[in-house]
């Protein structure tokens, strides 16, 4: 029975991960911001194919979760910069492992063909 309880906890944890990182764009946004602070237009250019409306939504979601910092500067026009929180930076090694797993897995699939 305890194994079943552990499994339920694991599923809940995975669901939380998907809530934080799920969707088409969040990983692209995070990957872009790992190279440093970016303004909205820079992100829009780097995250190819995302609409401004969707980028705004995703940035707000990431900020609400605590993954993103949004800093506003009192310039004309107003400048807004986005950066990763310390919590988001702890994800980098995990994302690097996921990337390596993907590379290895694709290679094994290709070798089977």
DAPE-V737442 format. One line per field, one symbol per residue. ss: DSSP state (H for helix, E for strand, C for the rest). phi: phi as a letter, one per 20 degrees, with the letter a starting at -180 (. if undefined). A space follows every 50 residues. Layout:
ss = ???
phi = ???
//
This chain:
ss = CHHHHHHHHHHHHHHHHHHHHCCCCHHHHHHHHCCCCEEHHHHHHHCCCC CHHHHHHHHHHHHHHCCEEEEEECCCCCEEEEEECHHHHCCHHHHHHHHH HHHHHHHHHHHHC
phi = .fffffffffffffffgfffdfnfdffffggfffepfcegffffffefne egfffgfffffffffoecdcdddeddffdcddbefgfffffgffffffff gffffffffffff
//
